[in-house]
Amino acid sequence: MKRITLGSTGIVTPQNGFGALPIQRDTTEIAVKLLRKAYEGGITFFDTARVYTDSEEKIGIAFGDMGIRDKIYIATKTPALTPEDFWKDLNTSLKLMKTDYIDIYQFHNPPKCFLPGDGSEMYECMLEAKAQGKIRHIGLTSHLLHVAHECVDSGMYETLQFPFSYLTGEEELELVRKCAMANMGYIAMKGLAGGLITNSAAAFSFMLDYDNVIPIWGVQHEHELDEFLAYMKEQPEVTEEMRKQMIIDKEQLKGGFCRSCGYCMPCPAEINIRQAARMSLMIRRSPHEQFLTPEWQSEMSKIENCCNCGQCLKKCPYGLDTPSLLKANYEDYKKIISGEIDVSNH
């Protein structure tokens, strides 16, 4: 398995990370089993966040008493915008994960790139936490390209976490190259484009071309973990068929598709925007039966209650026309439900 050095952090790890957001949807027993199996299978990099409900707590239960803290790397995040909340989040994370330090502490999608002397005192909190030994490296996560570039340009951060997959456009590719030139680690979220990429071997092999990138695969089910653990033993080769599919996917999904980042939520009309705005794609790229249940039909019907408040438009980091996406997906969905459109051959 290929190992990489994550920029100036000096962290050396297999290029195969565990994204712990989905384990908040698992029972504690299942989550602990997955985390330990990942470690036993060779994964050493685990990424979570304070806002992922009980994800940090489950990591603490899984690893806190195993005596392996020096053999794994833990990255977590704070959405704090004030020093008071920063310290509250940091101390909570340390307590829940049963650790004295966090390897990479990241500002979680901040509205701007926090810098020394900007008046917020947020970066100064990071420096103080580092001086106290509570964190070892400073990072930032974002879905906003201009914030990401400011982060890299500042020279103040050791890692950047940003979406990256084979659907990525030239702007994002340039960001990865820029991080490499700055000796900055790149933590790749959304490696499966929020579920729109269904070939994990293709997604995994794409990452291998970038020596400063650690992908964090969101894992909720054991069969998902098994796929990525298999790549620890034998890296997938990019076949001609795989290359063709990647080209087709990139053409079909370029530009205006919902990445399911969730920053448009919550919706005043209680619409599940992060799924409803890409339902047509999900139905055609995944087993479609799961999306045709009475529960999902009820969820999709909430689009009729859209009040055109514009909140989702303002919040979308990708500048999508979310209301139009919702309406188009709902019209398509109704045709699928009625049988007017047949998706059984997709």
C-alpha positions in Angstrom: 0.0 0.0 0.0 1.3 3.4 -1.0 2.3 5.6 1.9 2.5 9.4 1.8 3.9 12.2 3.9 1.2 14.8 4.6 3.1 17.9 3.8 5.0 19.7 6.5 3.2 17.8 9.3 5.7 14.9 8.8 2.7 12.5 9.2 3.5 9.3 7.2 0.4 7.2 6.6 -1.1 4.8 4.0 -2.9 6.8 1.4 -6.2 5.5 2.7 -8.0 7.3 5.4 -11.2 6.7 7.5 -13.9 9.4 7.3 -15.9 9.1 10.5 -18.9 11.3 9.7 -21.1 8.3 8.8 -20.5 6.3 12.0 -22.8 8.8 13.8 -25.6 6.8 12.1 -24.3 3.5 13.4 -24.8 2.0 16.8 -21.9 2.3 19.2 -21.2 -1.4 18.8 -21.1 -1.3 15.0 -19.0 1.9 15.0 -16.4 0.5 17.4 -16.2 -2.7 15.3 -15.6 -0.7 12.1 -13.0 1.6 13.6 -11.0 -1.3 15.1 -11.3 -3.3 12.0 -10.0 -0.4 10.0 -7.0 -0.1 12.3 -6.3 -3.8 12.3 -6.5 -3.6 8.4 -3.7 -1.0 8.3 -5.6 2.3 8.2 -3.9 4.8 10.6 -5.6 8.2 9.7 -9.0 9.0 11.1 -10.9 12.2 10.5 -14.0 13.4 12.5 -15.5 16.7 13.7 -17.1 18.1 16.8 -20.4 18.5 15.0 -20.6 14.9 13.9 -22.8 14.2 16.9 -21.3 11.1 18.7 -18.6 10.3 16.2 -15.8 11.5 18.5 -17.2 9.6 21.4 -17.2 6.4 19.4 -13.6 7.0 18.4 -12.7 7.4 22.1 -14.5 4.1 23.0 -12.8 2.3 20.1 -9.3 3.4 20.7 -9.0 5.1 24.1 -8.1 2.0 26.0 -6.2 0.1 23.3 -2.8 1.6 24.0 -2.3 2.5 20.3 -2.5 6.3 20.4 1.0 6.7 19.1 0.2 4.4 16.1 -2.8 6.4 14.7 -3.4 9.9 13.6 -6.6 11.7 14.6 -7.9 14.8 12.9 -11.0 16.7 14.1 -12.6 20.0 13.6 -14.3 22.9 15.3 -16.9 25.2 13.9 -16.2 27.8 16.5 -16.2 31.5 15.6 -15.1 32.8 19.1 -12.2 31.9 21.3 -14.6 30.8 24.1 -16.3 28.2 21.8 -12.9 27.2 20.4 -11.6 26.1 23.9 -14.9 24.5 24.8 -14.9 22.4 21.6 -11.2 21.5 21.9 -11.5 20.3 25.5 -14.7 18.4 24.7 -13.1 16.6 21.8 -10.1 15.6 23.9 -12.3 14.3 26.6 -14.6 12.3 24.3 -11.8 10.8 22.3 -9.8 9.9 25.5 -6.6 11.5 24.3 -4.2 14.2 25.5 -3.7 15.6 22.0 -5.1 15.9 18.5 -2.8 15.4 15.6 -4.5 17.9 13.2 -7.1 20.4 14.6 -9.0 22.1 11.8 -11.3 25.1 11.5 -14.5 23.6 10.1 -15.7 25.5 7.0 -15.1 29.0 8.5 -16.6 32.0 6.7 -13.1 33.3 6.2 -9.5 32.2 6.6 -8.5 33.1 10.2 -5.1 34.7 10.3 -2.9 36.1 13.0 -3.8 39.7 13.9 -7.2 39.7 12.1 -9.0 40.7 15.3 -10.8 37.4 15.8 -8.1 35.8 18.0 -9.0 32.4 16.4 -5.6 31.7 14.9 -4.0 32.8 18.2 -6.1 30.1 19.9 -4.6 27.5 17.6 -1.1 28.7 18.4 -1.8 28.6 22.2 -3.4 25.1 21.9 -0.2 24.0 20.1 2.0 25.5 22.7 0.1 23.6 25.4 0.6 20.4 23.5 -3.2 19.9 23.0 -2.8 19.9 19.2 0.1 19.2 16.9 -0.8 20.6 13.6 -3.1 23.4 12.3 -5.6 22.8 9.5 -8.7 24.2 7.8 -11.6 22.7 5.9 -13.7 24.5 3.4 -16.1 24.2 0.5 -15.3 27.7 -0.6 -12.5 28.0 -3.2 -11.5 31.5 -2.3 -11.1 30.6 1.4 -9.1 27.6 0.4 -6.7 29.6 -1.7 -6.3 32.2 1.1 -5.5 29.4 3.4 -2.8 28.1 1.2 -1.4 31.5 0.3 -1.2 32.5 3.9 1.5 29.9 4.8 -0.2 29.7 8.2 -1.8 26.2 7.8 -0.2 22.8 7.5 -3.2 21.0 5.9 -6.2 21.9 3.8 -9.4 19.7 3.6 -11.4 20.2 0.5 -13.6 18.1 -1.9 -11.6 16.1 -4.4 -12.6 13.2 -6.7 -12.2 12.3 -10.3 -15.2 14.6 -11.0 -13.0 17.5 -9.9 -12.6 20.4 -12.3 -9.4 22.2 -13.2 -9.9 24.8 -10.4 -9.7 22.1 -7.7 -6.9 20.3 -9.5 -4.9 23.6 -9.4 -5.6 23.8 -5.6 -4.1 20.3 -5.1 -1.0 21.3 -7.1 -0.7 24.6 -5.2 -0.8 22.7 -1.9 2.0 20.4 -3.2 4.1 23.3 -4.1 3.6 24.8 -0.7 4.5 21.5 1.0 1.0 21.4 2.5 -1.0 18.3 3.2 -4.3 17.9 1.3 -7.1 15.9 3.0 -9.6 14.9 0.3 -13.2 14.8 1.4 -16.1 13.7 -0.9 -13.8 11.2 -2.7 -17.0 9.4 -3.8 -18.8 12.7 -4.6 -21.3 12.2 -1.9 -22.3 8.8 -3.2 -22.5 9.7 -6.9 -19.4 7.7 -7.7 -20.2 4.1 -7.2 -16.9 2.5 -8.4 -14.6 2.7 -5.3 -11.7 1.1 -7.2 -11.8 4.0 -9.8 -12.1 6.6 -7.0 -9.3 5.1 -5.1 -6.9 4.7 -8.1 -7.5 8.3 -9.0 -6.1 9.5 -5.7 -2.8 7.5 -6.1 -1.5 10.1 -8.7 -1.3 12.8 -6.0 1.5 12.3 -3.4 0.3 15.0 -1.0 -3.3 13.8 -0.8 -4.9 11.6 1.9 -8.5 10.6 1.0 -10.9 10.1 3.9 -13.6 7.6 2.8 -16.9 7.9 4.6 -17.6 4.5 6.1 -20.9 3.4 7.6 -21.2 -0.2 6.6 -18.7 -3.1 6.9 -18.9 -4.0 3.2 -17.8 -0.4 2.4 -14.8 -0.7 4.7 -14.0 -4.2 3.3 -13.6 -2.6 -0.2 -11.1 0.0 1.0 -9.2 -2.5 3.2 -8.8 -4.8 0.2 -6.9 -2.0 -1.6 -4.4 -2.0 1.3 -3.3 -5.4 0.1 -3.6 -4.9 -3.7 -4.0 -1.5 -5.2 -6.6 -1.5 -8.1 -5.3 -1.0 -11.6 -6.9 1.6 -13.8 -8.4 -0.5 -16.7 -9.5 0.9 -20.0 -13.1 0.2 -19.1 -12.6 2.2 -15.9 -11.1 5.1 -17.7 -14.0 5.2 -20.1 -16.5 5.2 -17.2 -14.6 8.0 -15.4 -14.8 10.1 -18.6 -18.5 9.4 -18.9 -19.1 10.2 -15.3 -17.2 13.5 -15.5 -19.2 14.5 -18.6 -22.5 13.6 -17.0 -21.8 15.2 -13.7 -19.7 18.2 -14.5 -20.8 21.6 -13.1 -24.3 21.9 -11.7 -24.7 18.8 -9.5 -25.4 18.9 -5.7 -22.4 17.7 -3.7 -24.5 16.9 -0.6 -22.3 19.1 1.6 -25.4 20.2 3.6 -24.5 23.8 4.0 -27.9 24.8 2.6 -29.6 23.1 5.6 -31.8 23.5 7.5 -34.6 24.4 5.1 -37.6 26.4 6.4 -39.9 24.0 4.5 -38.1 21.0 6.0 -37.0 19.8 2.5 -34.1 17.4 2.6 -32.2 19.5 0.1 -28.9 17.5 0.2 -30.6 14.5 -1.2 -33.7 15.9 -3.0 -31.6 18.2 -5.1 -29.8 15.2 -6.7 -32.4 12.5 -6.5 -32.5 12.0 -10.2 -28.7 11.2 -10.2 -28.9 8.9 -7.1 -31.8 6.9 -8.6 -29.8 6.3 -11.8 -26.5 5.6 -10.1 -27.5 3.5 -7.1 -30.0 0.7 -6.4 -33.1 2.7 -7.2 -35.6 0.8 -5.0 -34.3 2.4 -1.8 -35.4 5.9 -3.1 -38.9 4.9 -4.2 -40.3 4.0 -0.7 -43.4 5.8 0.8 -41.0 7.5 3.1 -39.0 9.0 0.3 -42.1 9.9 -1.7 -43.3 11.9 1.4 -39.9 13.6 1.7 -39.8 14.5 -2.0 -43.4 15.9 -1.8 -42.1 18.6 0.6 -40.6 20.3 -2.4 -44.2 21.5 -3.2 -43.9 23.6 0.0 -40.8 25.5 -1.2 -41.4 29.2 -0.3 -38.6 30.5 -2.5 -37.0 32.2 0.4 -33.6 32.1 -1.3 -31.7 30.9 1.8 -30.3 27.8 0.0 -29.2 30.0 -2.9 -27.2 32.2 -0.5 -25.6 29.3 1.4 -24.5 27.1 -1.5 -20.7 27.2 -1.8 -20.9 26.1 -5.4 -23.3 28.8 -6.5 -26.0 26.3 -7.6 -29.6 27.4 -8.4 -30.9 25.1 -5.7 -34.7 25.9 -6.1 -34.5 25.0 -9.8 -32.6 21.8 -9.1 -35.2 20.8 -6.5 -38.1 21.4 -8.9 -36.5 19.6 -11.8 -35.6 16.6 -9.6 -39.2 16.5 -8.2 -40.8 16.5 -11.7 -38.4 13.7 -12.7 -39.2 11.8 -9.5 -42.9 12.0 -10.1 -42.5 10.5 -13.6 -40.5 7.7 -12.2 -43.0 6.9 -9.5 -45.9 7.0 -12.0 -44.0 4.6 -14.4 -43.7 7.2 -17.1 -39.9 6.9 -16.8 -38.4 3.4 -16.4 -35.1 3.4 -14.4 -34.9 -0.4 -14.0 -32.1 -0.6 -16.7 -29.9 1.9 -15.0 
